[in-house]
């Protein structure tokens, strides 16, 4: 597997989506435990999601342009 910007971006995008979804669900669960930790991890997931989407878009642009 070639680790280009599309592959890395797609991986970060999926990881960010999963982190954000899981930790947001845990924050709003009826039994709330350690909300601050879940909030921090959800924000890390949002950051991964944003960086990953930009890298993936750059990789798609590179593939279309070449």
PDB file of N, CA, C, O and CB in Angstrom:
ATOM      1  N   UNK A   1       0.841  -1.178   0.000  1.00  0.00           N
ATOM      2  CA  UNK A   1       0.000   0.000   0.000  1.00  0.00           C
ATOM      3  C   UNK A   1       0.884   1.239   0.000  1.00  0.00           C
ATOM      4  O   UNK A   1       1.813   1.357   0.799  1.00  0.00           O
ATOM      5  CB  UNK A   1      -0.956  -0.001   1.214  1.00  0.00           C
ATOM      6  N   UNK A   2       0.586   2.139  -0.891  1.00  0.00           N
ATOM      7  CA  UNK A   2       1.333   3.381  -0.999  1.00  0.00           C
ATOM      8  C   UNK A   2       0.712   4.418  -0.053  1.00  0.00           C
ATOM      9  O   UNK A   2      -0.488   4.685  -0.117  1.00  0.00           O
ATOM     10  CB  UNK A   2       1.343   3.899  -2.473  1.00  0.00           C
ATOM     11  N   UNK A   3       1.538   4.996   0.821  1.00  0.00           N
ATOM     12  CA  UNK A   3       1.039   5.965   1.792  1.00  0.00           C
ATOM     13  C   UNK A   3       1.101   7.377   1.209  1.00  0.00           C
ATOM     14  O   UNK A   3       2.002   8.151   1.533  1.00  0.00           O
ATOM     15  CB  UNK A   3       1.851   5.887   3.105  1.00  0.00           C
ATOM     16  N   UNK A   4       0.152   7.701   0.362  1.00  0.00           N
ATOM     17  CA  UNK A   4       0.069   9.050  -0.183  1.00  0.00           C
ATOM     18  C   UNK A   4      -0.934   9.859   0.642  1.00  0.00           C
ATOM     19  O   UNK A   4      -1.496   9.352   1.612  1.00  0.00           O
ATOM     20  CB  UNK A   4      -0.341   9.021  -1.688  1.00  0.00           C
ATOM     21  N   UNK A   5      -1.153  11.098   0.259  1.00  0.00           N
ATOM     22  CA  UNK A   5      -2.022  11.966   1.055  1.00  0.00           C
ATOM     23  C   UNK A   5      -3.471  11.480   1.072  1.00  0.00           C
ATOM     24  O   UNK A   5      -4.186  11.720   2.045  1.00  0.00           O
ATOM     25  CB  UNK A   5      -1.966  13.385   0.520  1.00  0.00           C
ATOM     26  N   UNK A   6      -3.911  10.809   0.023  1.00  0.00           N
ATOM     27  CA  UNK A   6      -5.280  10.291  -0.002  1.00  0.00           C
ATOM     28  C   UNK A   6      -5.459   9.162   1.013  1.00  0.00           C
ATOM     29  O   UNK A   6      -6.475   9.106   1.706  1.00  0.00           O
ATOM     30  CB  UNK A   6      -5.638   9.794  -1.412  1.00  0.00           C
ATOM     31  N   UNK A   7      -4.485   8.271   1.103  1.00  0.00           N
ATOM     32  CA  UNK A   7      -4.570   7.156   2.046  1.00  0.00           C
ATOM     33  C   UNK A   7      -4.483   7.639   3.486  1.00  0.00           C
ATOM     34  O   UNK A   7      -5.274   7.222   4.332  1.00  0.00           O
ATOM     35  CB  UNK A   7      -3.463   6.142   1.770  1.00  0.00           C
ATOM     36  N   UNK A   8      -3.533   8.511   3.765  1.00  0.00           N
ATOM     37  CA  UNK A   8      -3.379   9.042   5.116  1.00  0.00           C
ATOM     38  C   UNK A   8      -4.603   9.872   5.496  1.00  0.00           C
ATOM     39  O   UNK A   8      -5.110   9.751   6.611  1.00  0.00           O
ATOM     40  CB  UNK A   8      -2.095   9.892   5.225  1.00  0.00           C
ATOM     41  N   UNK A   9      -5.078  10.709   4.581  1.00  0.00           N
ATOM     42  CA  UNK A   9      -6.254  11.521   4.846  1.00  0.00           C
ATOM     43  C   UNK A   9      -7.495  10.685   5.080  1.00  0.00           C
ATOM     44  O   UNK A   9      -8.286  10.978   5.977  1.00  0.00           O
ATOM     45  CB  UNK A   9      -6.490  12.465   3.710  1.00  0.00           C
ATOM     46  N   UNK A  10      -7.670   9.647   4.280  1.00  0.00           N
ATOM     47  CA  UNK A  10      -8.830   8.774   4.472  1.00  0.00           C
ATOM     48  C   UNK A  10      -8.785   8.061   5.807  1.00  0.00           C
ATOM     49  O   UNK A  10      -9.813   7.903   6.465  1.00  0.00           O
ATOM     50  CB  UNK A  10      -8.914   7.755   3.353  1.00  0.00           C
ATOM     51  N   UNK A  11      -7.604   7.630   6.212  1.00  0.00           N
ATOM     52  CA  UNK A  11      -7.441   6.968   7.509  1.00  0.00           C
ATOM     53  C   UNK A  11      -7.743   7.927   8.651  1.00  0.00           C
ATOM     54  O   UNK A  11      -8.445   7.571   9.598  1.00  0.00           O
ATOM     55  CB  UNK A  11      -6.019   6.409   7.654  1.00  0.00           C
ATOM     56  N   UNK A  12      -7.212   9.146   8.564  1.00  0.00           N
ATOM     57  CA  UNK A  12      -7.469  10.142   9.608  1.00  0.00           C
ATOM     58  C   UNK A  12      -8.941  10.530   9.638  1.00  0.00           C
ATOM     59  O   UNK A  12      -9.503  10.746  10.712  1.00  0.00           O
ATOM     60  CB  UNK A  12      -6.600  11.388   9.389  1.00  0.00           C
ATOM     61  N   UNK A  13      -9.565  10.619   8.476  1.00  0.00           N
ATOM     62  CA  UNK A  13     -10.976  10.962   8.374  1.00  0.00           C
ATOM     63  C   UNK A  13     -11.831   9.921   9.098  1.00  0.00           C
ATOM     64  O   UNK A  13     -12.701  10.269   9.896  1.00  0.00           O
ATOM     65  CB  UNK A  13     -11.397  11.073   6.898  1.00  0.00           C
ATOM     66  N   UNK A  14     -11.578   8.651   8.814  1.00  0.00           N
ATOM     67  CA  UNK A  14     -12.360   7.575   9.438  1.00  0.00           C
ATOM     68  C   UNK A  14     -12.094   7.511  10.939  1.00  0.00           C
ATOM     69  O   UNK A  14     -13.026   7.357  11.728  1.00  0.00           O
ATOM     70  CB  UNK A  14     -12.030   6.219   8.786  1.00  0.00           C
ATOM     71  N   UNK A  15     -10.827   7.628  11.334  1.00  0.00           N
ATOM     72  CA  UNK A  15     -10.491   7.590  12.766  1.00  0.00           C
ATOM     73  C   UNK A  15     -11.138   8.760  13.507  1.00  0.00           C
ATOM     74  O   UNK A  15     -11.654   8.584  14.610  1.00  0.00           O
ATOM     75  CB  UNK A  15      -8.960   7.621  12.963  1.00  0.00           C
ATOM     76  N   UNK A  16     -11.112   9.944  12.913  1.00  0.00           N
ATOM     77  CA  UNK A  16     -11.739  11.103  13.537  1.00  0.00           C
ATOM     78  C   UNK A  16     -13.234  10.948  13.658  1.00  0.00           C
ATOM     79  O   UNK A  16     -13.822  11.324  14.672  1.00  0.00           O
ATOM     80  CB  UNK A  16     -11.426  12.344  12.759  1.00  0.00           C
ATOM     81  N   UNK A  17     -13.858  10.395  12.627  1.00  0.00           N
ATOM     82  CA  UNK A  17     -15.307  10.159  12.668  1.00  0.00           C
ATOM     83  C   UNK A  17     -15.662   9.186  13.786  1.00  0.00           C
ATOM     84  O   UNK A  17     -16.604   9.416  14.545  1.00  0.00           O
ATOM     85  CB  UNK A  17     -15.808   9.615  11.315  1.00  0.00           C
ATOM     86  N   UNK A  18     -14.899   8.096  13.881  1.00  0.00           N
ATOM     87  CA  UNK A  18     -15.188   7.098  14.908  1.00  0.00           C
ATOM     88  C   UNK A  18     -14.950   7.639  16.318  1.00  0.00           C
ATOM     89  O   UNK A  18     -15.758   7.408  17.217  1.00  0.00           O
ATOM     90  CB  UNK A  18     -14.338   5.857  14.682  1.00  0.00           C
ATOM     91  N   UNK A  19     -13.845   8.356  16.512  1.00  0.00           N
ATOM     92  CA  UNK A  19     -13.570   8.949  17.828  1.00  0.00           C
ATOM     93  C   UNK A  19     -14.669   9.925  18.238  1.00  0.00           C
ATOM     94  O   UNK A  19     -15.165   9.874  19.364  1.00  0.00           O
ATOM     95  CB  UNK A  19     -12.213   9.668  17.817  1.00  0.00           C
ATOM     96  N   UNK A  20     -15.039  10.797  17.334  1.00  0.00           N
ATOM     97  CA  UNK A  20     -16.047  11.803  17.643  1.00  0.00           C
ATOM     98  C   UNK A  20     -17.396  11.161  17.931  1.00  0.00           C
ATOM     99  O   UNK A  20     -18.072  11.538  18.887  1.00  0.00           O
ATOM    100  CB  UNK A  20     -16.174  12.795  16.495  1.00  0.00           C
ATOM    101  N   UNK A  21     -17.786  10.202  17.117  1.00  0.00           N
ATOM    102  CA  UNK A  21     -19.076   9.553  17.297  1.00  0.00           C
ATOM    103  C   UNK A  21     -19.149   8.814  18.626  1.00  0.00           C
ATOM    104  O   UNK A  21     -20.125   8.952  19.363  1.00  0.00           O
ATOM    105  CB  UNK A  21     -19.346   8.594  16.152  1.00  0.00           C
ATOM    106  N   UNK A  22     -18.133   8.038  18.931  1.00  0.00           N
ATOM    107  CA  UNK A  22     -18.137   7.265  20.173  1.00  0.00           C
ATOM    108  C   UNK A  22     -18.164   8.173  21.393  1.00  0.00           C
ATOM    109  O   UNK A  22     -18.987   7.985  22.290  1.00  0.00           O
ATOM    110  CB  UNK A  22     -16.916   6.352  20.233  1.00  0.00           C
ATOM    111  N   UNK A  23     -17.274   9.155  21.434  1.00  0.00           N
ATOM    112  CA  UNK A  23     -17.164   9.982  22.631  1.00  0.00           C
ATOM    113  C   UNK A  23     -18.336  10.948  22.772  1.00  0.00           C
ATOM    114  O   UNK A  23     -18.718  11.282  23.894  1.00  0.00           O
ATOM    115  CB  UNK A  23     -15.862  10.757  22.609  1.00  0.00           C
ATOM    116  N   UNK A  24     -18.909  11.400  21.674  1.00  0.00           N
ATOM    117  CA  UNK A  24     -20.111  12.227  21.772  1.00  0.00           C
ATOM    118  C   UNK A  24     -21.273  11.399  22.318  1.00  0.00           C
ATOM    119  O   UNK A  24     -22.061  11.889  23.127  1.00  0.00           O
ATOM    120  CB  UNK A  24     -20.476  12.829  20.394  1.00  0.00           C
ATOM    121  N   UNK A  25     -21.379  10.155  21.879  1.00  0.00           N
ATOM    122  CA  UNK A  25     -22.437   9.279  22.389  1.00  0.00           C
ATOM    123  C   UNK A  25     -22.249   9.021  23.882  1.00  0.00           C
ATOM    124  O   UNK A  25     -23.226   8.980  24.630  1.00  0.00           O
ATOM    125  CB  UNK A  25     -22.454   7.945  21.617  1.00  0.00           C
ATOM    126  N   UNK A  26     -21.008   8.849  24.319  1.00  0.00           N
ATOM    127  CA  UNK A  26     -20.744   8.620  25.734  1.00  0.00           C
ATOM    128  C   UNK A  26     -21.043   9.863  26.575  1.00  0.00           C
ATOM    129  O   UNK A  26     -21.478   9.742  27.720  1.00  0.00           O
ATOM    130  CB  UNK A  26     -19.294   8.194  25.933  1.00  0.00           C
ATOM    131  N   UNK A  27     -20.818  11.040  26.025  1.00  0.00           N
ATOM    132  CA  UNK A  27     -21.115  12.271  26.768  1.00  0.00           C
ATOM    133  C   UNK A  27     -22.599  12.437  27.014  1.00  0.00           C
ATOM    134  O   UNK A  27     -23.006  12.949  28.057  1.00  0.00           O
ATOM    135  CB  UNK A  27     -20.585  13.480  26.021  1.00  0.00           C
ATOM    136  N   UNK A  28     -23.415  12.006  26.057  1.00  0.00           N
ATOM    137  CA  UNK A  28     -24.860  12.191  26.168  1.00  0.00           C
ATOM    138  C   UNK A  28     -25.581  10.945  26.666  1.00  0.00           C
ATOM    139  O   UNK A  28     -26.811  10.901  26.652  1.00  0.00           O
ATOM    140  CB  UNK A  28     -25.425  12.597  24.833  1.00  0.00           C
ATOM    141  N   UNK A  29     -24.845   9.941  27.103  1.00  0.00           N
ATOM    142  CA  UNK A  29     -25.455   8.730  27.651  1.00  0.00           C
ATOM    143  C   UNK A  29     -26.113   9.057  28.989  1.00  0.00           C
ATOM    144  O   UNK A  29     -25.686   9.986  29.675  1.00  0.00           O
ATOM    145  CB  UNK A  29     -24.397   7.599  27.819  1.00  0.00           C
ATOM    146  N   UNK A  30     -27.145   8.307  29.368  1.00  0.00           N
ATOM    147  CA  UNK A  30     -27.815   8.570  30.655  1.00  0.00           C
ATOM    148  C   UNK A  30     -26.867   8.477  31.857  1.00  0.00           C
ATOM    149  O   UNK A  30     -26.980   9.258  32.802  1.00  0.00           O
ATOM    150  CB  UNK A  30     -28.961   7.591  30.846  1.00  0.00           C
ATOM    151  N   UNK A  31     -25.943   7.528  31.816  1.00  0.00           N
ATOM    152  CA  UNK A  31     -24.959   7.408  32.897  1.00  0.00           C
ATOM    153  C   UNK A  31     -23.691   8.124  32.459  1.00  0.00           C
ATOM    154  O   UNK A  31     -22.844   7.536  31.787  1.00  0.00           O
ATOM    155  CB  UNK A  31     -24.665   5.903  33.249  1.00  0.00           C
ATOM    156  N   UNK A  32     -23.559   9.368  32.829  1.00  0.00           N
ATOM    157  CA  UNK A  32     -22.418  10.184  32.397  1.00  0.00           C
ATOM    158  C   UNK A  32     -21.224   9.938  33.310  1.00  0.00           C
ATOM    159  O   UNK A  32     -21.300  10.143  34.521  1.00  0.00           O
ATOM    160  CB  UNK A  32     -22.786  11.687  32.388  1.00  0.00           C
ATOM    161  N   UNK A  33     -20.138   9.504  32.720  1.00  0.00           N
ATOM    162  CA  UNK A  33     -18.904   9.313  33.478  1.00  0.00           C
ATOM    163  C   UNK A  33     -17.781  10.061  32.778  1.00  0.00           C
ATOM    164  O   UNK A  33     -17.563   9.895  31.577  1.00  0.00           O
ATOM    165  CB  UNK A  33     -18.558   7.801  33.624  1.00  0.00           C
ATOM    166  N   UNK A  34     -17.086  10.868  33.523  1.00  0.00           N
ATOM    167  CA  UNK A  34     -15.899  11.563  33.038  1.00  0.00           C
ATOM    168  C   UNK A  34     -16.164  12.337  31.737  1.00  0.00           C
ATOM    169  O   UNK A  34     -15.544  12.080  30.706  1.00  0.00           O
ATOM    170  CB  UNK A  34     -14.774  10.564  32.822  1.00  0.00           C
ATOM    171  N   UNK A  35     -17.076  13.266  31.813  1.00  0.00           N
ATOM    172  CA  UNK A  35     -17.485  14.046  30.643  1.00  0.00           C
ATOM    173  C   UNK A  35     -16.312  14.835  30.065  1.00  0.00           C
ATOM    174  O   UNK A  35     -16.197  14.967  28.847  1.00  0.00           O
ATOM    175  CB  UNK A  35     -18.626  14.998  31.012  1.00  0.00           C
ATOM    176  N   UNK A  36     -15.445  15.360  30.925  1.00  0.00           N
ATOM    177  CA  UNK A  36     -14.312  16.158  30.437  1.00  0.00           C
ATOM    178  C   UNK A  36     -13.393  15.337  29.546  1.00  0.00           C
ATOM    179  O   UNK A  36     -12.913  15.833  28.526  1.00  0.00           O
ATOM    180  CB  UNK A  36     -13.518  16.728  31.611  1.00  0.00           C
ATOM    181  N   UNK A  37     -13.146  14.102  29.917  1.00  0.00           N
ATOM    182  CA  UNK A  37     -12.296  13.239  29.106  1.00  0.00           C
ATOM    183  C   UNK A  37     -12.954  12.934  27.762  1.00  0.00           C
ATOM    184  O   UNK A  37     -12.292  12.959  26.724  1.00  0.00           O
ATOM    185  CB  UNK A  37     -11.989  11.936  29.854  1.00  0.00           C
ATOM    186  N   UNK A  38     -14.254  12.647  27.778  1.00  0.00           N
ATOM    187  CA  UNK A  38     -14.958  12.367  26.528  1.00  0.00           C
ATOM    188  C   UNK A  38     -15.004  13.607  25.633  1.00  0.00           C
ATOM    189  O   UNK A  38     -14.917  13.491  24.410  1.00  0.00           O
ATOM    190  CB  UNK A  38     -16.380  11.871  26.818  1.00  0.00           C
ATOM    191  N   UNK A  39     -15.140  14.773  26.225  1.00  0.00           N
ATOM    192  CA  UNK A  39     -15.131  16.011  25.447  1.00  0.00           C
ATOM    193  C   UNK A  39     -13.772  16.227  24.787  1.00  0.00           C
ATOM    194  O   UNK A  39     -13.694  16.591  23.613  1.00  0.00           O
ATOM    195  CB  UNK A  39     -15.481  17.210  26.342  1.00  0.00           C
ATOM    196  N   UNK A  40     -12.709  16.000  25.546  1.00  0.00           N
ATOM    197  CA  UNK A  40     -11.364  16.173  24.989  1.00  0.00           C
ATOM    198  C   UNK A  40     -11.126  15.222  23.817  1.00  0.00           C
ATOM    199  O   UNK A  40     -10.604  15.634  22.781  1.00  0.00           O
ATOM    200  CB  UNK A  40     -10.302  15.943  26.076  1.00  0.00           C
ATOM    201  N   UNK A  41     -11.507  13.951  23.974  1.00  0.00           N
ATOM    202  CA  UNK A  41     -11.306  12.983  22.893  1.00  0.00           C
ATOM    203  C   UNK A  41     -12.205  13.278  21.701  1.00  0.00           C
ATOM    204  O   UNK A  41     -11.811  13.041  20.559  1.00  0.00           O
ATOM    205  CB  UNK A  41     -11.563  11.567  23.396  1.00  0.00           C
ATOM    206  N   UNK A  42     -13.402  13.789  21.946  1.00  0.00           N
ATOM    207  CA  UNK A  42     -14.275  14.165  20.831  1.00  0.00           C
ATOM    208  C   UNK A  42     -13.659  15.317  20.034  1.00  0.00           C
ATOM    209  O   UNK A  42     -13.756  15.344  18.808  1.00  0.00           O
ATOM    210  CB  UNK A  42     -15.677  14.561  21.349  1.00  0.00           C
ATOM    211  N   UNK A  43     -13.027  16.265  20.726  1.00  0.00           N
ATOM    212  CA  UNK A  43     -12.368  17.371  20.032  1.00  0.00           C
ATOM    213  C   UNK A  43     -11.144  16.896  19.257  1.00  0.00           C
ATOM    214  O   UNK A  43     -10.867  17.408  18.172  1.00  0.00           O
ATOM    215  CB  UNK A  43     -11.962  18.453  21.028  1.00  0.00           C
ATOM    216  N   UNK A  44     -10.412  15.932  19.791  1.00  0.00           N
ATOM    217  CA  UNK A  44      -9.306  15.338  19.043  1.00  0.00           C
ATOM    218  C   UNK A  44      -9.853  14.677  17.776  1.00  0.00           C
ATOM    219  O   UNK A  44      -9.255  14.790  16.705  1.00  0.00           O
ATOM    220  CB  UNK A  44      -8.532  14.303  19.918  1.00  0.00           C
ATOM    221  N   UNK A  45     -10.981  13.994  17.901  1.00  0.00           N
ATOM    222  CA  UNK A  45     -11.616  13.370  16.742  1.00  0.00           C
ATOM    223  C   UNK A  45     -12.033  14.385  15.699  1.00  0.00           C
ATOM    224  O   UNK A  45     -11.874  14.144  14.503  1.00  0.00           O
ATOM    225  CB  UNK A  45     -12.817  12.570  17.175  1.00  0.00           C
ATOM    226  N   UNK A  46     -12.562  15.513  16.129  1.00  0.00           N
ATOM    227  CA  UNK A  46     -12.942  16.570  15.183  1.00  0.00           C
ATOM    228  C   UNK A  46     -11.710  17.091  14.455  1.00  0.00           C
ATOM    229  O   UNK A  46     -11.756  17.336  13.249  1.00  0.00           O
ATOM    230  CB  UNK A  46     -13.664  17.730  15.913  1.00  0.00           C
ATOM    231  N   UNK A  47     -10.617  17.261  15.176  1.00  0.00           N
ATOM    232  CA  UNK A  47      -9.378  17.712  14.542  1.00  0.00           C
ATOM    233  C   UNK A  47      -8.872  16.713  13.513  1.00  0.00           C
ATOM    234  O   UNK A  47      -8.480  17.101  12.413  1.00  0.00           O
ATOM    235  CB  UNK A  47      -8.308  17.951  15.592  1.00  0.00           C
ATOM    236  N   UNK A  48      -8.878  15.428  13.862  1.00  0.00           N
ATOM    237  CA  UNK A  48      -8.468  14.402  12.906  1.00  0.00           C
ATOM    238  C   UNK A  48      -9.380  14.393  11.685  1.00  0.00           C
ATOM    239  O   UNK A  48      -8.921  14.244  10.553  1.00  0.00           O
ATOM    240  CB  UNK A  48      -8.466  13.024  13.570  1.00  0.00           C
ATOM    241  N   UNK A  49     -10.664  14.552  11.930  1.00  0.00           N
ATOM    242  CA  UNK A  49     -11.654  14.582  10.853  1.00  0.00           C
ATOM    243  C   UNK A  49     -11.355  15.725   9.876  1.00  0.00           C
ATOM    244  O   UNK A  49     -11.373  15.532   8.661  1.00  0.00           O
ATOM    245  CB  UNK A  49     -13.080  14.732  11.434  1.00  0.00           C
ATOM    246  N   UNK A  50     -11.085  16.900  10.411  1.00  0.00           N
ATOM    247  CA  UNK A  50     -10.833  18.072   9.564  1.00  0.00           C
ATOM    248  C   UNK A  50      -9.513  17.935   8.798  1.00  0.00           C
ATOM    249  O   UNK A  50      -9.467  18.194   7.595  1.00  0.00           O
ATOM    250  CB  UNK A  50     -10.812  19.349  10.419  1.00  0.00           C
ATOM    251  N   UNK A  51      -8.463  17.540   9.475  1.00  0.00           N
ATOM    252  CA  UNK A  51      -7.172  17.379   8.809  1.00  0.00           C
ATOM    253  C   UNK A  51      -7.256  16.273   7.763  1.00  0.00           C
ATOM    254  O   UNK A  51      -6.731  16.411   6.658  1.00  0.00           O
ATOM    255  CB  UNK A  51      -6.061  17.066   9.837  1.00  0.00           C
ATOM    256  N   UNK A  52      -7.921  15.175   8.121  1.00  0.00           N
ATOM    257  CA  UNK A  52      -8.061  14.065   7.194  1.00  0.00           C
ATOM    258  C   UNK A  52      -8.851  14.433   5.956  1.00  0.00           C
ATOM    259  O   UNK A  52      -8.506  14.008   4.854  1.00  0.00           O
ATOM    260  CB  UNK A  52      -8.712  12.910   7.878  1.00  0.00           C
ATOM    261  N   UNK A  53      -9.908  15.216   6.119  1.00  0.00           N
ATOM    262  CA  UNK A  53     -10.705  15.607   4.953  1.00  0.00           C
ATOM    263  C   UNK A  53      -9.898  16.516   4.029  1.00  0.00           C
ATOM    264  O   UNK A  53     -10.015  16.411   2.808  1.00  0.00           O
ATOM    265  CB  UNK A  53     -12.001  16.315   5.396  1.00  0.00           C
ATOM    266  N   UNK A  54      -9.085  17.401   4.590  1.00  0.00           N
ATOM    267  CA  UNK A  54      -8.237  18.253   3.754  1.00  0.00           C
ATOM    268  C   UNK A  54      -7.166  17.447   3.025  1.00  0.00           C
ATOM    269  O   UNK A  54      -6.903  17.693   1.847  1.00  0.00           O
ATOM    270  CB  UNK A  54      -7.581  19.334   4.604  1.00  0.00           C
ATOM    271  N   UNK A  55      -6.547  16.491   3.709  1.00  0.00           N
ATOM    272  CA  UNK A  55      -5.540  15.648   3.056  1.00  0.00           C
ATOM    273  C   UNK A  55      -6.168  14.787   1.964  1.00  0.00           C
ATOM    274  O   UNK A  55      -5.587  14.617   0.892  1.00  0.00           O
ATOM    275  CB  UNK A  55      -4.837  14.755   4.090  1.00  0.00           C
ATOM    276  N   UNK A  56      -7.350  14.246   2.236  1.00  0.00           N
ATOM    277  CA  UNK A  56      -8.026  13.421   1.235  1.00  0.00           C
ATOM    278  C   UNK A  56      -8.397  14.255   0.007  1.00  0.00           C
ATOM    279  O   UNK A  56      -8.242  13.799  -1.126  1.00  0.00           O
ATOM    280  CB  UNK A  56      -9.286  12.770   1.836  1.00  0.00           C
ATOM    281  N   UNK A  57      -8.881  15.465   0.233  1.00  0.00           N
ATOM    282  CA  UNK A  57      -9.229  16.335  -0.898  1.00  0.00           C
ATOM    283  C   UNK A  57      -7.983  16.681  -1.703  1.00  0.00           C
ATOM    284  O   UNK A  57      -8.031  16.730  -2.932  1.00  0.00           O
ATOM    285  CB  UNK A  57      -9.920  17.626  -0.403  1.00  0.00           C
ATOM    286  N   UNK A  58      -6.873  16.921  -1.019  1.00  0.00           N
ATOM    287  CA  UNK A  58      -5.615  17.204  -1.719  1.00  0.00           C
ATOM    288  C   UNK A  58      -5.159  15.996  -2.527  1.00  0.00           C
ATOM    289  O   UNK A  58      -4.680  16.140  -3.652  1.00  0.00           O
ATOM    290  CB  UNK A  58      -4.521  17.612  -0.718  1.00  0.00           C
ATOM    291  N   UNK A  59      -5.309  14.800  -1.948  1.00  0.00           N
ATOM    292  CA  UNK A  59      -4.939  13.586  -2.669  1.00  0.00           C
ATOM    293  C   UNK A  59      -5.797  13.342  -3.888  1.00  0.00           C
ATOM    294  O   UNK A  59      -5.295  12.912  -4.926  1.00  0.00           O
ATOM    295  CB  UNK A  59      -5.025  12.405  -1.759  1.00  0.00           C
ATOM    296  N   UNK A  60      -7.094  13.613  -3.775  1.00  0.00           N
ATOM    297  CA  UNK A  60      -7.992  13.470  -4.935  1.00  0.00           C
ATOM    298  C   UNK A  60      -7.618  14.476  -6.011  1.00  0.00           C
ATOM    299  O   UNK A  60      -7.612  14.151  -7.198  1.00  0.00           O
ATOM    300  CB  UNK A  60      -9.475  13.661  -4.517  1.00  0.00           C
ATOM    301  N   UNK A  61      -7.305  15.703  -5.594  1.00  0.00           N
ATOM    302  CA  UNK A  61      -6.909  16.728  -6.525  1.00  0.00           C
ATOM    303  C   UNK A  61      -5.622  16.336  -7.258  1.00  0.00           C
ATOM    304  O   UNK A  61      -5.493  16.551  -8.463  1.00  0.00           O
ATOM    305  CB  UNK A  61      -6.728  18.051  -5.797  1.00  0.00           C
ATOM    306  N   UNK A  62      -4.683  15.765  -6.521  1.00  0.00           N
ATOM    307  CA  UNK A  62      -3.423  15.322  -7.129  1.00  0.00           C
ATOM    308  C   UNK A  62      -3.662  14.203  -8.137  1.00  0.00           C
ATOM    309  O   UNK A  62      -3.049  14.193  -9.204  1.00  0.00           O
ATOM    310  CB  UNK A  62      -2.441  14.851  -6.045  1.00  0.00           C
ATOM    311  N   UNK A  63      -4.536  13.269  -7.815  1.00  0.00           N
ATOM    312  CA  UNK A  63      -4.810  12.158  -8.734  1.00  0.00           C
ATOM    313  C   UNK A  63      -5.536  12.622  -9.977  1.00  0.00           C
ATOM    314  O   UNK A  63      -5.273  12.123 -11.071  1.00  0.00           O
ATOM    315  CB  UNK A  63      -5.625  11.086  -8.040  1.00  0.00           C
ATOM    316  N   UNK A  64      -6.446  13.569  -9.827  1.00  0.00           N
ATOM    317  CA  UNK A  64      -7.178  14.071 -10.984  1.00  0.00           C
ATOM    318  C   UNK A  64      -6.263  14.915 -11.868  1.00  0.00           C
ATOM    319  O   UNK A  64      -6.352  14.866 -13.095  1.00  0.00           O
ATOM    320  CB  UNK A  64      -8.399  14.893 -10.536  1.00  0.00           C
ATOM    321  N   UNK A  65      -5.391  15.683 -11.236  1.00  0.00           N
ATOM    322  CA  UNK A  65      -4.495  16.582 -11.981  1.00  0.00           C
ATOM    323  C   UNK A  65      -3.388  15.866 -12.719  1.00  0.00           C
ATOM    324  O   UNK A  65      -2.844  16.409 -13.681  1.00  0.00           O
ATOM    325  CB  UNK A  65      -3.888  17.574 -11.050  1.00  0.00           C
ATOM    326  N   UNK A  66      -3.036  14.659 -12.299  1.00  0.00           N
ATOM    327  CA  UNK A  66      -1.898  13.988 -12.955  1.00  0.00           C
ATOM    328  C   UNK A  66      -2.312  13.038 -14.043  1.00  0.00           C
ATOM    329  O   UNK A  66      -1.460  12.411 -14.673  1.00  0.00           O
ATOM    330  CB  UNK A  66      -1.090  13.240 -11.948  1.00  0.00           C
TER     331      UNK A  66
END
